[in-house]
C-alpha cells in the first residue's frame, strides 16, 4: 500500500548561491530587479565573475520555489514527496542529501540524469528585495515521465509552481499532475511564483489551472498582474474565478485568505526584514501544513504569517528544523 502524503510537490530543483548586492551592482550588470530571469550557464558564470568581491557573504543552499515549501512542510512534521530532476554532479548529490535530511521523500534516490543540476543566483539588495537569475540545467527536461501517479493519488494535496509554465515539457507535467489529482479526488494548489511569469505566460497558466484549482498562492503584485488592474478588490474577484480558495500575501501588511466563503485578514508579525527570498514559499508551506492538519484558514494563516516573518528576518529562503519547531510551539500557544 502506498504511503499517505500530506503534499506531493512538483518543481525545479535549484542549488542557490545567495549574494548581497546594491542597486548599482544590478544596474551595472543589466539585471532587472525584483524578478526571476532565466539565463544560460555562460551568463550566470559572467554574473558570478562580476560579483566575485561579494562572495564573502554567499552560501550554497538547496532551493526552488516548490522545494522550499515542501521542505518547510516536512520540517513542521508533515509527510511530503517531491518530484524534480537532478544532474549527476556534485550539486545534484548535495541537493539529494539535503532533501533526505529534511525528511522529504523523492523518486530519485541514487538515480540522477546526465547533465547539470539547476542553479540560481539570488541577489539581495539593502531593501531586502530578492532578484533571481536562474539556470535551469536538467530542470528544463522535467516531464510527465518524472511523475509518480500512485503517490499523487495518495496525497491530500498536490502543489506546483507557475515557473513550470516556461517550457512545453514542464508545463505538460504540471497539467498532468493536476489531471491525475482531479481524477483521484486530490486537491490542487499552485503558486503564481513571480509577477513576470504571470504577465508573460498568462495563456499557459490558464492551461495549468484548468477549469479551477482548489488553492492559489500569490502576492499582491502577482494578483494585480493576473487581473490586469491596480485595484486589489477587483483582483480578488478575478482570483475567485480560477481558484476555489486562495491566499494573497501583502508583505508588511500581512495577508488575505479566502476559504471559499469568506475573506479573512491575517495580521502581520512585525520584524526587521533583511531578505525576502523564500517568504512566499514559507507562507505556502506553513499554510499547507496547517490545513492538511485540520486547521481552518484563519488559523493556518497565522502560522504562515509567523513563519514568513521569521524567514524575512534572516538571510536565506529556509529555516532550520529547530527554528520551525519553535515557531510551531509559539503558534500552538496563541491558537
LINGI-V385808 format. One record per pair of residues at least 4 apart in sequence whose C-alpha atoms are under 6 Angstrom apart, sorted by the first residue. I is the first residue (numbers start at 1). J is the second residue. D is the distance in Angstrom with one decimal. If there is no record, write none. Layout:
I & J & D
I & J & D
This chain:
4 & 154 & 5.1
4 & 155 & 5.7
5 & 79 & 4.9
5 & 80 & 5.4
5 & 155 & 4.5
6 & 79 & 5.3
6 & 80 & 6.0
6 & 155 & 5.4
6 & 156 & 5.0
7 & 80 & 5.1
7 & 155 & 5.7
7 & 156 & 6.0
7 & 157 & 4.8
7 & 158 & 5.5
8 & 80 & 5.8
8 & 81 & 4.8
8 & 82 & 6.0
8 & 158 & 4.7
9 & 82 & 4.7
9 & 158 & 5.8
9 & 159 & 4.8
9 & 160 & 5.8
10 & 82 & 5.9
10 & 83 & 5.0
10 & 160 & 5.0
11 & 66 & 5.5
11 & 84 & 5.7
11 & 160 & 6.0
12 & 64 & 5.5
12 & 84 & 5.8
12 & 139 & 5.7
13 & 64 & 5.3
13 & 84 & 5.9
14 & 63 & 5.1
14 & 64 & 5.1
14 & 118 & 4.7
14 & 119 & 4.7
15 & 61 & 5.7
15 & 62 & 4.5
15 & 63 & 5.7
15 & 119 & 4.6
16 & 60 & 5.5
16 & 61 & 5.1
16 & 62 & 5.9
16 & 119 & 5.7
16 & 120 & 4.7
16 & 121 & 5.9
17 & 59 & 5.6
17 & 60 & 4.9
17 & 121 & 5.1
17 & 122 & 6.0
18 & 58 & 5.1
18 & 59 & 5.8
18 & 122 & 4.5
18 & 123 & 5.9
19 & 58 & 4.8
19 & 123 & 5.0
20 & 123 & 5.8
20 & 124 & 4.8
21 & 124 & 5.7
21 & 125 & 5.1
22 & 125 & 5.1
26 & 31 & 5.0
33 & 131 & 5.4
34 & 130 & 5.6
34 & 131 & 4.5
35 & 131 & 5.4
36 & 132 & 4.5
36 & 133 & 5.8
37 & 133 & 4.9
38 & 133 & 5.8
38 & 134 & 4.9
39 & 134 & 5.7
39 & 135 & 5.3
40 & 135 & 5.5
41 & 135 & 6.0
48 & 52 & 6.0
62 & 95 & 5.6
63 & 67 & 5.8
63 & 68 & 5.6
65 & 281 & 5.9
66 & 161 & 5.9
67 & 71 & 5.9
68 & 281 & 5.8
69 & 281 & 4.9
69 & 282 & 5.5
69 & 285 & 4.1
72 & 285 & 5.5
73 & 78 & 5.3
73 & 285 & 5.2
73 & 289 & 5.5
74 & 78 & 4.6
74 & 79 & 5.8
74 & 103 & 6.0
75 & 321 & 5.1
80 & 104 & 5.5
81 & 104 & 5.7
81 & 105 & 4.6
81 & 106 & 5.4
82 & 106 & 5.0
85 & 139 & 5.5
86 & 92 & 5.1
86 & 112 & 5.5
86 & 117 & 5.1
87 & 92 & 5.2
87 & 112 & 5.5
87 & 113 & 4.8
87 & 114 & 5.6
87 & 115 & 5.0
87 & 116 & 4.7
87 & 117 & 4.3
88 & 92 & 5.9
88 & 112 & 5.2
88 & 113 & 5.6
88 & 114 & 5.5
92 & 117 & 5.6
99 & 104 & 5.3
100 & 104 & 5.6
116 & 137 & 5.1
116 & 138 & 5.8
117 & 137 & 5.3
117 & 138 & 5.8
118 & 135 & 5.6
118 & 136 & 4.4
118 & 137 & 4.3
119 & 135 & 5.3
120 & 133 & 5.7
120 & 134 & 4.3
121 & 132 & 5.8
121 & 133 & 5.2
122 & 131 & 5.8
122 & 132 & 4.8
123 & 130 & 5.7
123 & 131 & 5.1
124 & 128 & 6.0
124 & 129 & 5.7
124 & 130 & 4.7
125 & 129 & 5.6
128 & 274 & 4.6
128 & 275 & 4.2
128 & 276 & 5.6
129 & 276 & 5.7
130 & 277 & 5.5
136 & 140 & 5.8
142 & 170 & 5.4
143 & 169 & 5.1
143 & 170 & 5.4
143 & 173 & 5.0
144 & 173 & 4.4
153 & 184 & 5.5
156 & 186 & 5.5
157 & 186 & 5.6
157 & 187 & 4.6
157 & 188 & 5.6
158 & 188 & 5.1
158 & 189 & 6.0
159 & 189 & 4.7
159 & 190 & 5.6
160 & 190 & 5.1
161 & 190 & 5.6
161 & 191 & 5.0
162 & 191 & 5.9
162 & 192 & 5.0
162 & 193 & 5.6
164 & 170 & 5.1
164 & 171 & 5.3
165 & 171 & 4.6
167 & 171 & 6.0
175 & 208 & 5.0
181 & 186 & 4.6
182 & 186 & 5.8
187 & 214 & 5.9
188 & 213 & 5.6
188 & 214 & 5.1
189 & 214 & 5.9
189 & 215 & 4.5
189 & 216 & 5.6
190 & 216 & 5.1
191 & 216 & 5.9
191 & 217 & 4.6
191 & 218 & 5.9
192 & 218 & 5.3
195 & 222 & 4.6
197 & 201 & 5.7
198 & 202 & 5.6
198 & 226 & 6.0
209 & 213 & 5.8
212 & 242 & 4.7
212 & 243 & 5.0
213 & 243 & 4.7
214 & 243 & 5.4
214 & 244 & 4.9
214 & 245 & 5.9
215 & 243 & 5.8
215 & 245 & 4.8
215 & 246 & 5.0
216 & 246 & 4.5
217 & 246 & 5.8
217 & 247 & 5.0
218 & 222 & 5.9
218 & 248 & 5.1
219 & 248 & 5.0
219 & 249 & 4.5
220 & 250 & 5.7
223 & 235 & 5.8
224 & 228 & 5.7
224 & 229 & 5.3
224 & 230 & 5.9
224 & 235 & 5.5
227 & 235 & 5.1
227 & 238 & 6.0
244 & 260 & 5.5
245 & 258 & 5.3
245 & 259 & 5.1
245 & 260 & 5.0
246 & 257 & 5.8
246 & 258 & 5.3
247 & 256 & 5.8
247 & 257 & 4.2
248 & 255 & 5.6
248 & 256 & 5.2
249 & 255 & 4.2
250 & 254 & 5.2
250 & 255 & 5.0
253 & 268 & 5.8
254 & 266 & 5.5
254 & 267 & 4.9
254 & 268 & 4.0
255 & 266 & 4.9
256 & 264 & 5.6
256 & 265 & 4.7
256 & 266 & 5.8
257 & 263 & 5.7
257 & 264 & 5.2
258 & 262 & 5.7
258 & 263 & 4.5
272 & 313 & 5.7
273 & 312 & 5.0
273 & 313 & 4.6
274 & 312 & 6.0
274 & 313 & 5.5
275 & 312 & 5.0
275 & 315 & 5.4
276 & 312 & 4.9
277 & 317 & 5.2
278 & 317 & 4.0
279 & 308 & 5.0
282 & 286 & 6.0
282 & 308 & 5.5
283 & 287 & 6.0
283 & 304 & 4.4
283 & 308 & 5.3
286 & 304 & 4.7
287 & 300 & 5.0
287 & 301 & 5.9
287 & 304 & 5.1
288 & 292 & 6.0
290 & 295 & 5.4
290 & 300 & 4.6
291 & 295 & 4.8
295 & 300 & 5.9
297 & 301 & 5.8
303 & 331 & 6.0
